[in-house]
């Protein structure tokens, strides 16, 4: 028996109408494994290298991804916008999956979200780490993320449980209405606002985020939480 909201059948591979875009900045040590796992299920993986200085772009190419490069670091919002614009130029692209570069997202969740979009004719599927108890972000980050959810819901009119999760599925008609101007962490609220304005059908999906030794060693958990809070205050 499956949990509510999860398709009865999760495909082993995605069809050619689905593209994965990965904003990439200084993740050379892990991006190869992320791409190789994705290519086992998705035919099209595009990395937008946002001015990395550690050879991330070369590592991504070597692992089989297409790579677009920003000459300087512009921020994750700008990288996502470049990815959306590129994929929308590709014939036959129906769904876009946004996926983080640091190994915290699970390919099986991305596959299930695309299948859910197909089965229920959804234009947007938002991943949420707070729909079940599998993910433990820690008390401090949980409080800040929940604050971000409250601010995002007040701003956008949508009722999400996780507003700053980088794992999403966006159908072509919804993606064509995205025009991100916020380059840093505030883009996560901006994309929810723009997708909400489309009035297209959406749903959240329970996903597990893998907080690895690598991400903790980089300090991403605390740093991202601080970035979210600062951007919510100043934007």
PyMOL commands that set and color helices and strands:
alter all, ss='L'
color gray80, all
select helices_A, chain A and resi 31-39+56-62+76-88+107-120+139-156+172-175+187-197+213-218+220-234
alter helices_A, ss='H'
color red, helices_A
select strands_A, chain A and resi 18-24+44-50+66-70+95-98+124-128+168-171+202-206
alter strands_A, ss='S'
color yellow, strands_A
deselect
rebuild
show_as cartoon
